[in-house]
Amino acid sequence: MGRKQLTQHQMTADEFYLWLESQNERYELVDGQPMLMAGATIAHDTFVMNAARVIGNQLFGKPCRPRSADIAIRVSDHQVRYPDLSVDCGDPASSAREAGKPALVIEVESRSTGMVDAIDKLEEYKSIPSMQYIILVSTRKPRVRFYCRNESSAWDGQVIIGMESQLEMPLIGVTLSLGDLYYDLRFEAEPS
């Protein structure tokens, strides 16, 4: 992702959505400024498609819905993110551009976005009152960082490793197996 100053003032989320209608590229709104988003790799896309299938099957017929990277998460009036995958437990209008009540976000880390995902976006997502779960994904090996809001509204985090591991998300009725999420992904040997 690269940042280039496209406007002279801080855009609001509503101004940003109007501006997006005339753009051919993908952007997020960061500190009131549009930020160009990078494209995905095959590994990134494979993980997202696996997660969408597994989550979508488990949510079928339930009130929460999986959302693609085309549906925004409004963090604040000057901050709009597009996670790789989310689960919305709200009831937004069909014409809405953003989740009504996001409960889960998944961000697949890349070499260019890993630090932004692990620091900036993580803290932004934690600030959303409806958010219950955040998953940061590595595509280099079967490893995720899993954050969940506990009963006292504080965040607990853990690293989950291995294809046989599972993530339990009872508040949205989803259990994810890393084996299912990483299905058909090949891992490169790490340098010694």
N, C-alpha and C positions, 0 to 999 in steps of 0.2 A: 504494500500500500504506500502511496505517496501523498504528501500534503502539498497542495499549491493553493495560494490565496486566490479565491475566485470571486469573493465579494468584499466590499469595503466595510460592511457592518456585520454584526452577529445576526445570523438568520435564526428565526424561530423554527420550530418543527413544522408548523403549518406553512410558512414561507418556503421551507425546504421541499416539502411535498409538491407544492406548485411548481417550483423551479425544476424538480426532477422530471416533470412531464415533458420538458423540452430537451432532455439529455439522452444521449445514446449509450453512455457508460454508466457503471454502477458506482454509487457514492454512499457514504455514511455522513452524518452530521456530527462533527466533533468540535466542541467549544464554539458552536455557532458557525463553523466553516465547513463546507463540503469537502470530504476527503475521498479521493479516488480509491476504489477497492480493487485488489488484485484478483486474477482468475484462479481457478482451482486446478490441482493435479488429479490424475486418475485415482491415486490412493485416497486423496481427500474426498473426491466424489463417490468412490466406492463405499467408504465409511458412512457418508451422509445418506446414501441410498439404502444401505443396510439398516441404518438406524431408523429412517423414515418407515421402512417396511415393517420392522419389528414393533416399533412404537405404535404405528398406525393400526396394525392388527390387534394389539392389546387394548387400544382405545376405541375400537369400533363399537358403536352403540352406546358409548359413555359420553358424558358432557364435555370432557376436554378433547381438544383436537390438535394433531401435529400440524405445524406450519413450516413452510419452506423458507429459504433464505430471501425470498421476495417479500416477506412480511416483517415489518419493522418492530422493534422494541423501543418505545420512547422512554429514555432514562430521565430526561428533564426537558424543559422547553427548548434547550439549545444542544441537546445530545440525543441522537437517534442512531441506533445500531441495527445491523442486520445479521443476527447469528446464523450459523450454518443450518441449524434446526432448532425449533422451539415447540413447546406445548402451551396452548392457550386454553385456559379454563374459563374465559369470559364469553360473552355473547355479542361480539362486534357485528355491526352491519355488514352486509355482503360487499359494500363498496369501501369499507375501511381499509386503510393501508398498514395499520399496526394492530398488534395483539391487544385484546381488551384486558386480559388478566393473565399475563405470562407466568407460568409456574415452573417451567424447565427451559434452560437454554443449553445447547451443545455448541461448542466452538472447537473446530479441528485446527490444531496448531500447525503452522508452517514455519519454515526458517525465517521468513520475512515478518510474520505477525505474532510469533510465539510470545515475545515480551509484552506486546500490547494486550494480547489475550490474557496472559497470566497475571498482569498487574492492573492495567487500566480497566479493561472490560470486566474482569472479575469483580473489582470493587464497585463498578457501576451497576452490574447486575445484582449484587448483594443489596444495593440501596433500594431496589424495587420492592415495595411491601408485599406484593402477591407472589414473588419469586420464592420457590421452595428448594429447587435443585439446580446446580450448575455442574456441567461436565466439560472438562478441558481434555482434549484427546491428542495423543501422539500417534502419528502414522508410521513411525520408525520401528515401533515394537508394541505389543499388546499391553498398553499402559494408559490409564486415565487418572486424572485428578478429579475426585468427586467431592462436591460440597453440598451439604444439606442444612437447612435451617432446623434448629432443635426446638423443643417446647418453650424455651425461654427467649426465642427469636434470635439467638446467637447462631453463628455459622460454625459447623464442624467440617473439617476437611480430612481426606485421606487419599493416599495413592493406592490404586487397585491395579495389580499386575497379573497377567496370565490369562490364557484363553478359557480356563475353567472358572474364572471368577465371575461373580454376579453383582449387579447394582440393584438394590431394593429401593423402590420409590412408592411407598404405600399411599401417600396422600394423593397421587394421581392414578394409582392402580397399575403401575408398570414395574416389571422386573426385566432387567437387561443382562444377557450373558455376553461377556466379551467375545466369546467364540462366535456368536451370531453377528455382533457388531463388526468384527474384523474378518468375517467370512470373505474368502477370495482375495485377501490382501497378502502380498509377499513382502517379507521384511528383508532389507539390505543388511548385510553383515556390517557391524560397527567396527571402525578402525581400532586396532589394538594399541 
